Amino acid sequence: MEQAIARLEGAMELRPYSVPEGMEGKEAVVGKGRNQQQVKMTVAAYSAAKFRHIRAALVETSGPTQVLNFVIFPDPSLDLPIFGADLVSLPGAHLICIDLQARIRFRKQLNSQYQKSQHTALAAHAQARLPWGGNLPSAAQRFFSPHCIWSKVGDIEVVETAALEAMLAYLDHYLAMAAAAEPVKDEGLLKGLAEGHLAYSRYRRINDPARGMLTRFFGTEWAEDVISHALFDLEAKVDSGAVSLAHGQELLAEMAAEP
Ligand SMILES: C=CC1=C(C)[C@@H](CC2=N/C(=C\c3[nH]c(/C=C4\NC(=O)C(C)=C4C=C)c(C)c3CCC(=O)O)C(CCC(=O)O)=C2C)NC1=O
């Protein structure tokens, strides 16, 4: 997490992003006897010129489970993907998921030949060292790009080397894309980007694979609050008017009406 934040600090002025009180972190002792373990969750959040919400969630335990979930939501008036990284160590397996997740039309978001070739090269390099993790959850597939890194490995050393390198390389590439991005004027595209951001945040809020773990560690109420108001807060922010999105309220109502 520190290395990723240092990369961001090197590229831009980070501004504090308020995390609702009590959701910045939590500690607990869970399990009994030999299964007893200390667990701790930390949420760090920032914003910046071209980024609405930069947030890292870290789950540390005295057992084998360790999680870094790092997501960057760009300013929704920029035609940029969402940066997503999930480095998850579980008993017996390490899950790695790193991607520049398209909001509308991935290929066009890599708007220069150089970016396309760069990204293709990055993905090829990473995928050579991180074996494909098998099918992604079918409902989530629409959110993943062709250059997604999705892997399951047995050796923590691979997470600490290849996975971390890949995450930082994708982050550098993403920051280069952001540096070149200009605000979108086209109303139709602005609405499309707004819809994309809301659909992504809503999917991840509803289907967060960490829900079970967070509920076991910290209880249902805190787990639900942190997922909806600290990790994937866009719907709540648009609903309260704290964030204004093109057609935001209308899109929220449409999504809420969906089966
Ligand atoms: C759009 C969807 C999307 C994802 C699901 C994640 C990418 C991702 N994360 C996964 C799994 C996964 N991810 C986490 C952790 C987190 N995942 C999160 O979004 C947050 C905020 C986490 C922690 C705070 C854990 C603990 C697991 C393991 C769950 C388990 O098996 O017990 C999986 C495996 C499949 C699954 O269990 O669903 C994927 C594909 N990134 C994405 O972009």
The ligand as an SDF file (V2000), in Angstrom:
LIG
                    3D

 43 46  0  0  0  0  0  0  0  0999 V2000
  -15.9770   -6.1610  -10.5490 C   0  0  0  0  0  0  0  0  0  0  0  0
  -15.6980   -7.1030   -9.6460 C   0  0  0  0  0  0  0  0  0  0  0  0
  -14.4210   -7.2620   -9.0070 C   0  0  0  0  0  0  0  0  0  0  0  0
  -14.0450   -8.2230   -8.0730 C   0  0  0  0  0  0  0  0  0  0  0  0
  -14.8950   -9.2720   -7.5820 C   0  0  0  0  0  0  0  0  0  0  0  0
  -12.6880   -7.9990   -7.5670 C   0  0  0  0  0  0  0  0  0  0  0  0
  -11.6730   -9.0360   -7.8240 C   0  0  0  0  0  0  0  0  0  0  0  0
  -11.9340  -10.2760   -7.0340 C   0  0  0  0  0  0  0  0  0  0  0  0
  -11.7930  -10.4090   -5.6840 N   0  0  0  0  0  0  0  0  0  0  0  0
  -12.0560  -11.7040   -5.3490 C   0  0  0  0  0  0  0  0  0  0  0  0
  -12.0290  -12.3000   -4.1090 C   0  0  0  0  0  0  0  0  0  0  0  0
  -11.7900  -11.5840   -2.8970 C   0  0  0  0  0  0  0  0  0  0  0  0
  -11.6270  -10.2260   -2.7390 N   0  0  0  0  0  0  0  0  0  0  0  0
  -11.4930   -9.9950   -1.3980 C   0  0  0  0  0  0  0  0  0  0  0  0
  -11.2930   -8.7270   -0.7950 C   0  0  0  0  0  0  0  0  0  0  0  0
  -11.8780   -7.5760   -1.2370 C   0  0  0  0  0  0  0  0  0  0  0  0
  -12.4940   -7.3980   -2.4620 N   0  0  0  0  0  0  0  0  0  0  0  0
  -13.0250   -6.1310   -2.4700 C   0  0  0  0  0  0  0  0  0  0  0  0
  -13.6520   -5.6240   -3.3900 O   0  0  0  0  0  0  0  0  0  0  0  0
  -12.7390   -5.4590   -1.2090 C   0  0  0  0  0  0  0  0  0  0  0  0
  -13.1550   -4.0620   -0.9200 C   0  0  0  0  0  0  0  0  0  0  0  0
  -12.0270   -6.3580   -0.4390 C   0  0  0  0  0  0  0  0  0  0  0  0
  -11.5230   -6.2290    0.9400 C   0  0  0  0  0  0  0  0  0  0  0  0
  -11.6460   -5.2340    1.7260 C   0  0  0  0  0  0  0  0  0  0  0  0
  -11.5210  -11.2340   -0.6860 C   0  0  0  0  0  0  0  0  0  0  0  0
  -11.3930  -11.3980    0.8010 C   0  0  0  0  0  0  0  0  0  0  0  0
  -11.7250  -12.2170   -1.6320 C   0  0  0  0  0  0  0  0  0  0  0  0
  -11.8250  -13.7150   -1.4140 C   0  0  0  0  0  0  0  0  0  0  0  0
  -13.2470  -14.0930   -1.1220 C   0  0  0  0  0  0  0  0  0  0  0  0
  -13.2600  -15.5580   -0.7210 C   0  0  0  0  0  0  0  0  0  0  0  0
  -12.9900  -16.4060   -1.5500 O   0  0  0  0  0  0  0  0  0  0  0  0
  -13.5080  -15.8010    0.4660 O   0  0  0  0  0  0  0  0  0  0  0  0
  -12.3760  -12.4190   -6.5410 C   0  0  0  0  0  0  0  0  0  0  0  0
  -12.6590  -13.8940   -6.6270 C   0  0  0  0  0  0  0  0  0  0  0  0
  -14.0520  -14.2020   -6.9420 C   0  0  0  0  0  0  0  0  0  0  0  0
  -14.9410  -13.8030   -5.8770 C   0  0  0  0  0  0  0  0  0  0  0  0
  -14.7670  -14.3410   -4.7800 O   0  0  0  0  0  0  0  0  0  0  0  0
  -15.8460  -13.0200   -6.2030 O   0  0  0  0  0  0  0  0  0  0  0  0
  -12.3160  -11.5130   -7.6010 C   0  0  0  0  0  0  0  0  0  0  0  0
  -12.5990  -11.7420   -9.0540 C   0  0  0  0  0  0  0  0  0  0  0  0
  -12.2940   -6.8970   -8.4040 N   0  0  0  0  0  0  0  0  0  0  0  0
  -13.3160   -6.4610   -9.2080 C   0  0  0  0  0  0  0  0  0  0  0  0
  -13.2830   -5.5340   -9.9400 O   0  0  0  0  0  0  0  0  0  0  0  0
  1  2  2  0
  2  3  1  0
  3  4  2  0
  3 42  1  0
  4  5  1  0
  4  6  1  0
  6  7  1  0
  6 41  1  0
  7  8  1  0
  8  9  2  0
  8 39  1  0
  9 10  1  0
 10 11  2  0
 10 33  1  0
 11 12  1  0
 12 13  1  0
 12 27  2  0
 13 14  1  0
 14 15  1  0
 14 25  2  0
 15 16  2  0
 16 17  1  0
 16 22  1  0
 17 18  1  0
 18 19  2  0
 18 20  1  0
 20 21  1  0
 20 22  2  0
 22 23  1  0
 23 24  2  0
 25 26  1  0
 25 27  1  0
 27 28  1  0
 28 29  1  0
 29 30  1  0
 30 31  2  0
 30 32  1  0
 33 34  1  0
 33 39  2  0
 34 35  1  0
 35 36  1  0
 36 37  2  0
 36 38  1  0
 39 40  1  0
 41 42  1  0
 42 43  2  0
M  END
$$$$
